[in-house]
Amino acid sequence: MATTIHEPPKIDPHRLPDQMRSGNGGWRNLVPADGDLRVTQEYSPPPSSTGIWVALFAITMMFAAFSSALIVRKGSSLDWQTFSLPSILYFNTLILLASGVTLEVARRRVATFMGGMKTGIASPARWLYITLFLGLLFVAGQCAAWSQLRAEGLYLATNPSSSFFYVLTVTHALHVLGGLGGLIYVIRKLSKSALRRNQLVATARYWHFMGILWLYLLLLLWMKL
């Protein structure tokens, strides 16, 4: 009795769905039935969103350690020298808070601009440039505060109190410069129409955190120095 063996049908690899040709179980090109890829992208946070929270946590721990060291050092020190904070620090505070406001305006305008509603709306880069300028003005104001202290004879090694002032304010200013670098990156991406929402959100979170951190540091220095 003869047995008929049917040859399996030939499959053209070029006609396979993308999910079967991805080589990773089909997850890379998984698209919802309605074709909206944004739905699947919402299930995992972007790297920039995760990274910014890790960075903020590390910065918080570092300044918490500085704060604890300041409180302990003052409590056990017999040579602690108190001094008045430079008045320009309060002006710098207003500048930094204003930069947070302009960044929020920029963030909302970018969302509208990139959402396709460009008619009658100027490029939001102007508000990002204003934020960048205010950030630079804050750093310049901090430099002026350090110069004022040096003119009064207070240097890094003059007294434990002045040492903590320089360490806290300089470290914060360096992190503000990092935020300015993030703003420059966002502006460049926006000019190329390649800016992603999570990149701007991460930058805004970092910048607002710098403002809140400075308010805390100013209160700490005012109470302890």
C-alpha positions as CSV (number, residue, x, y, z in Angstrom):
1,M,0.0,0.0,0.0
2,A,1.6,3.2,-1.1
3,T,1.9,6.2,1.3
4,T,1.7,9.7,-0.1
5,I,4.0,12.2,1.6
6,H,3.0,15.8,1.1
7,E,5.8,18.3,0.9
8,P,5.4,21.0,3.4
9,P,4.6,24.4,1.9
10,K,7.5,26.7,1.3
11,I,7.5,29.8,3.4
12,D,8.8,33.0,2.0
13,P,10.8,34.6,4.9
14,H,10.3,38.0,3.3
15,R,6.5,37.6,3.8
16,L,6.7,36.7,7.5
17,P,5.3,39.2,10.0
18,D,7.9,41.4,11.7
19,Q,7.2,39.8,15.0
20,M,8.4,36.4,13.7
21,R,11.5,37.8,12.1
22,S,12.7,39.9,15.0
23,G,14.6,37.0,16.5
24,N,13.5,37.9,20.1
25,G,10.2,36.2,20.4
26,G,8.3,38.8,18.6
27,W,8.3,41.4,21.4
28,R,10.3,44.0,19.6
29,N,7.7,44.8,17.0
30,L,4.6,44.1,19.0
31,V,2.0,46.6,17.9
32,P,-1.6,46.8,19.2
33,A,-4.5,46.0,17.0
34,D,-5.3,49.7,16.5
35,G,-1.7,50.4,15.4
36,D,-1.0,52.8,18.2
37,L,2.6,52.0,19.3
38,R,2.4,54.6,22.1
39,V,0.2,52.2,24.1
40,T,2.9,49.6,24.4
41,Q,5.6,52.1,25.1
42,E,3.7,53.2,28.2
43,Y,4.3,49.9,29.9
44,S,8.0,50.4,30.6
45,P,9.5,53.7,31.8
46,P,12.1,55.3,29.5
47,P,15.7,55.1,30.7
48,S,15.9,58.9,31.2
49,S,12.9,58.7,33.7
50,T,14.5,55.9,35.7
51,G,18.0,57.5,35.6
52,I,16.8,60.8,36.9
53,W,15.2,59.3,40.0
54,V,18.4,57.4,40.7
55,A,20.4,60.6,40.3
56,L,18.1,62.6,42.6
57,F,18.2,59.9,45.2
58,A,22.0,59.9,45.2
59,I,22.1,63.7,45.4
60,T,19.7,63.6,48.3
61,M,21.8,61.1,50.2
62,M,24.9,63.2,49.6
63,F,23.5,66.5,50.9
64,A,21.8,64.6,53.9
65,A,25.3,63.4,54.8
66,F,26.7,67.0,54.6
67,S,23.8,68.3,56.7
68,S,24.4,65.7,59.4
69,A,28.1,66.5,59.4
70,L,27.4,70.2,59.8
71,I,25.0,69.7,62.7
72,V,27.3,67.3,64.5
73,R,30.4,69.5,63.9
74,K,28.7,72.6,65.2
75,G,27.4,70.8,68.3
76,S,30.8,69.5,69.3
77,S,32.9,72.5,68.2
78,L,34.3,75.2,70.5
79,D,35.7,77.3,67.7
80,W,32.6,77.7,65.6
81,Q,32.5,81.2,64.1
82,T,29.1,82.5,63.1
83,F,28.8,85.1,60.3
84,S,26.0,86.7,58.3
85,L,25.1,85.2,55.0
86,P,25.8,87.4,52.0
87,S,22.6,89.3,51.1
88,I,23.0,88.4,47.5
89,L,22.0,84.8,48.3
90,Y,18.4,85.9,48.7
91,F,18.4,87.5,45.3
92,N,19.9,84.3,43.9
93,T,17.0,82.4,45.4
94,L,14.5,84.5,43.6
95,I,16.4,84.0,40.4
96,L,16.4,80.2,40.8
97,L,12.7,80.2,41.6
98,A,11.9,82.3,38.6
99,S,13.9,79.9,36.4
100,G,11.6,77.1,37.6
101,V,8.6,79.1,36.5
102,T,10.0,79.8,33.0
103,L,10.9,76.2,32.6
104,E,7.3,75.2,33.4
105,V,6.1,77.6,30.8
106,A,8.5,76.2,28.3
107,R,7.5,72.6,29.1
108,R,3.8,73.4,28.5
109,R,4.6,75.3,25.3
110,V,6.8,72.5,24.0
111,A,4.0,70.0,24.6
112,T,1.6,72.1,22.5
113,F,4.2,72.9,19.9
114,M,5.3,69.3,19.4
115,G,1.7,68.1,19.5
116,G,1.1,69.7,16.1
117,M,-0.6,72.9,17.3
118,K,2.1,75.2,15.8
119,T,-0.3,77.7,14.3
120,G,0.0,81.0,16.1
121,I,2.5,79.7,18.6
122,A,6.0,80.9,18.7
123,S,8.8,78.4,19.2
124,P,9.1,77.5,22.9
125,A,12.8,77.6,22.7
126,R,12.7,81.2,23.8
127,W,11.5,80.2,27.3
128,L,14.2,77.5,27.5
129,Y,16.8,80.2,26.7
130,I,15.3,82.4,29.4
131,T,15.6,79.5,31.9
132,L,19.2,78.9,30.8
133,F,20.0,82.6,31.3
134,L,18.5,82.7,34.7
135,G,20.4,79.6,35.7
136,L,23.7,81.2,34.6
137,L,22.7,84.3,36.5
138,F,22.2,82.2,39.6
139,V,25.7,80.7,39.3
140,A,27.2,84.1,38.7
141,G,25.4,85.4,41.9
142,Q,26.8,82.5,43.9
143,C,30.3,83.5,42.7
144,A,29.6,87.0,43.9
145,A,28.6,85.6,47.3
146,W,31.9,83.7,47.5
147,S,33.8,86.8,46.5
148,Q,32.1,88.8,49.3
149,L,33.1,86.2,51.9
150,R,36.7,86.3,50.7
151,A,36.7,90.0,51.0
152,E,35.6,89.6,54.6
153,G,38.5,87.2,55.2
154,L,36.4,84.0,55.2
155,Y,38.0,81.3,53.1
156,L,37.5,77.5,52.9
157,A,39.9,76.8,55.7
158,T,39.2,79.8,57.9
159,N,36.7,78.2,60.1
160,P,34.5,75.0,60.1
161,S,31.5,77.2,59.5
162,S,33.0,78.8,56.4
163,S,34.2,75.4,55.2
164,F,30.6,74.0,55.3
165,F,29.3,77.1,53.6
166,Y,31.7,76.7,50.7
167,V,31.2,73.0,50.4
168,L,27.4,73.1,50.4
169,T,27.1,76.1,48.1
170,V,29.8,75.0,45.6
171,T,28.5,71.5,45.4
172,H,25.0,72.7,44.7
173,A,26.3,75.2,42.1
174,L,28.1,72.3,40.3
175,H,24.9,70.3,40.2
176,V,23.1,73.4,38.8
177,L,25.7,73.5,36.1
178,G,24.8,69.9,35.3
179,G,21.2,71.0,35.0
180,L,22.2,73.8,32.6
181,G,23.9,71.1,30.5
182,G,20.7,69.3,30.4
183,L,18.8,72.4,29.2
184,I,21.4,72.9,26.4
185,Y,20.8,69.3,25.4
186,V,17.0,69.8,25.3
187,I,17.4,73.0,23.3
188,R,19.5,71.3,20.7
189,K,17.1,68.4,20.4
190,L,14.2,70.8,20.1
191,S,15.9,72.7,17.3
192,K,16.3,69.4,15.4
193,S,12.7,68.4,16.1
194,A,14.1,65.3,17.8
195,L,13.1,66.1,21.4
196,R,11.2,63.4,23.3
197,R,8.8,64.2,26.0
198,N,10.6,62.1,28.7
199,Q,13.8,64.0,28.1
200,L,12.2,67.3,28.8
201,V,10.3,65.9,31.8
202,A,13.5,64.4,33.3
203,T,15.3,67.8,32.8
204,A,12.4,69.7,34.4
205,R,12.4,67.3,37.4
206,Y,16.1,67.8,38.0
207,W,15.8,71.5,37.7
208,H,12.9,71.8,40.1
209,F,14.8,69.5,42.5
210,M,17.7,71.9,42.4
211,G,15.4,74.8,43.4
212,I,13.9,72.8,46.3
213,L,17.3,71.7,47.4
214,W,18.6,75.3,47.4
215,L,15.7,76.4,49.6
216,Y,16.6,73.7,52.1
217,L,20.3,74.6,52.1
218,L,19.6,78.3,52.5
219,L,17.4,77.6,55.5
220,L,20.0,75.2,57.0
221,L,22.8,77.8,56.5
222,W,20.6,80.6,58.0
223,M,19.8,78.5,61.1
224,K,23.3,77.0,61.7
225,L,25.7,79.8,60.6
